[in-house]
Amino acid sequence: MERARFSTWIDAYERAWRTPGTDWLAYLFTPDATYSPGPFEATCEGLEQIAELWEREREGPDEVFEMKTEFVAVEGDTAVARVDVRYGDPPTRHYRDLWVIRLDEHGLCRSFEEWPFWPGHGTHAPRTGSEAAEAG
C-alpha cells in the first residue's frame, strides 16, 4: 500500500477524534479490529471496545489539540508513524507516539498499536526497592 492511503487514514482518525460520538469508528476500523493503547495496556478487540476506549480517553470533540505526523516506515499493509500531539492552548500535555497501523485491502484498520511517550516518564522503568539497594 502506498503512503497516501496511510496518510488519508491518519487524517480520518484525527477528524473522528474531533467528532462527537463514535459512529465514525466504523469508517476507520474493521469490525474485528484490535487496538492497543500502549505496550503494557489491555488490547481492545472489536468496534464496541474501541468505542469505549475512545469515550474514556478523550475529553470530547471540543478538546483542543495539535497533531503532527511523520512516517517512519511503510511496507505492504503496515505503516509506522511518529505522532506528536500537544493538548491545550497553551499546551498542557505533550506526547510523542509511535503508531503501528495495519490496513486491510479496503483501507480499514485491522490492527492499531500505540506506543506513547511523554515528558517526565523517562525511558526506563523505575527501580524497585531491592533493585535500588543493589545498585546503590
C-alpha positions as CSV (number, residue, x, y, z in Angstrom):
1,M,0.0,0.0,0.0
2,E,1.2,3.4,-0.7
3,R,2.0,6.1,1.9
4,A,-1.0,8.2,0.8
5,R,-3.5,5.5,2.0
6,F,-2.0,5.7,5.5
7,S,-1.9,9.5,5.4
8,T,-5.6,9.5,4.5
9,W,-6.4,7.1,7.3
10,I,-4.5,9.2,9.9
11,D,-6.3,12.3,8.7
12,A,-9.6,10.5,9.1
13,Y,-8.6,9.3,12.6
14,E,-7.9,12.8,13.7
15,R,-11.3,14.0,12.3
16,A,-13.1,11.2,14.1
17,W,-11.4,12.1,17.4
18,R,-12.7,15.6,16.9
19,T,-16.2,14.4,16.1
20,P,-18.9,13.8,18.8
21,G,-19.7,10.2,19.4
22,T,-18.0,7.1,18.0
23,D,-20.1,6.3,14.9
24,W,-17.1,7.2,12.6
25,L,-15.1,4.4,14.0
26,A,-16.8,2.0,11.6
27,Y,-15.3,4.0,8.8
28,L,-11.8,3.6,10.3
29,F,-11.7,0.1,11.7
30,T,-12.7,-3.4,10.7
31,P,-15.5,-4.9,12.9
32,D,-12.9,-7.2,14.5
33,A,-10.0,-4.7,14.7
34,T,-7.6,-4.7,17.6
35,Y,-6.5,-1.5,19.3
36,S,-3.6,-1.4,21.7
37,P,-3.3,1.9,23.6
38,G,0.2,1.0,24.9
39,P,2.6,-1.9,25.0
40,F,1.6,-2.9,28.6
41,E,-2.1,-2.0,28.3
42,A,-5.0,-4.3,27.6
43,T,-5.8,-4.6,23.9
44,C,-9.3,-3.7,22.8
45,E,-11.0,-6.1,20.4
46,G,-13.8,-5.0,18.1
47,L,-15.5,-1.7,17.5
48,E,-17.5,-1.7,20.8
49,Q,-14.4,-2.0,22.9
50,I,-12.6,0.6,20.8
51,A,-15.5,3.0,21.2
52,E,-15.5,2.5,24.9
53,L,-11.8,3.3,25.0
54,W,-12.3,6.5,22.9
55,E,-15.1,7.7,25.1
56,R,-12.9,7.1,28.2
57,E,-9.7,8.7,26.9
58,R,-10.9,11.9,25.2
59,E,-12.4,15.0,26.7
60,G,-14.8,15.4,23.8
61,P,-15.0,16.9,20.4
62,D,-14.1,20.4,21.6
63,E,-10.8,19.2,23.1
64,V,-8.0,21.5,21.9
65,F,-5.0,19.7,20.4
66,E,-2.5,19.9,17.6
67,M,-1.3,16.7,15.9
68,K,1.7,16.3,13.5
69,T,2.7,13.0,11.9
70,E,5.8,11.7,10.1
71,F,6.1,8.3,8.6
72,V,9.0,6.1,9.8
73,A,8.2,3.2,7.5
74,V,5.6,1.9,5.1
75,E,5.8,-1.7,3.9
76,G,2.9,-3.6,2.4
77,D,-0.2,-3.3,4.6
78,T,1.8,-1.8,7.6
79,A,2.9,1.7,8.4
80,V,4.8,3.1,11.4
81,A,4.2,6.8,12.1
82,R,5.8,9.2,14.6
83,V,3.0,11.3,16.0
84,D,3.5,14.5,18.1
85,V,0.4,15.6,20.0
86,R,0.1,18.7,22.1
87,Y,-3.1,19.2,24.1
88,G,-4.4,22.6,25.2
89,D,-3.7,26.2,24.3
90,P,-1.2,26.8,25.6
91,P,-0.2,23.1,25.6
92,T,-0.6,21.4,29.0
93,R,0.2,17.8,27.8
94,H,2.7,16.7,25.2
95,Y,3.0,13.2,23.8
96,R,5.3,11.6,21.2
97,D,3.9,8.3,20.0
98,L,4.7,5.6,17.6
99,W,1.7,4.2,15.8
100,V,1.8,0.8,14.1
101,I,-1.1,0.7,11.7
102,R,-2.2,-2.3,9.6
103,L,-4.8,-1.7,6.9
104,D,-7.0,-4.2,5.0
105,E,-7.5,-4.1,1.3
106,H,-10.3,-1.5,1.7
107,G,-8.3,0.9,3.8
108,L,-9.8,0.0,7.1
109,C,-7.5,-0.6,10.1
110,R,-7.4,-4.2,11.3
111,S,-4.7,-3.6,13.9
112,F,-3.6,-0.4,15.7
113,E,-0.8,-0.2,18.2
114,E,0.2,3.0,20.1
115,W,3.5,3.4,21.8
116,P,3.1,6.6,23.8
117,F,5.9,8.6,25.4
118,W,5.6,11.8,27.4
119,P,8.0,14.1,29.3
120,G,8.9,13.2,32.8
121,H,8.4,9.4,32.4
122,G,11.9,8.6,31.2
123,T,12.9,5.7,29.1
124,H,13.4,3.1,31.8
125,A,11.0,1.6,34.4
126,P,11.6,2.9,38.0
127,R,13.7,0.5,40.1
128,T,12.1,-1.4,42.8
129,G,13.3,-1.1,46.4
130,S,15.6,-4.2,46.2
131,E,17.0,-3.1,42.8
132,A,17.8,0.4,44.0
133,A,19.5,-1.1,47.1
134,E,21.6,-3.4,45.0
135,A,22.6,-0.6,42.7
136,G,23.4,1.9,45.4
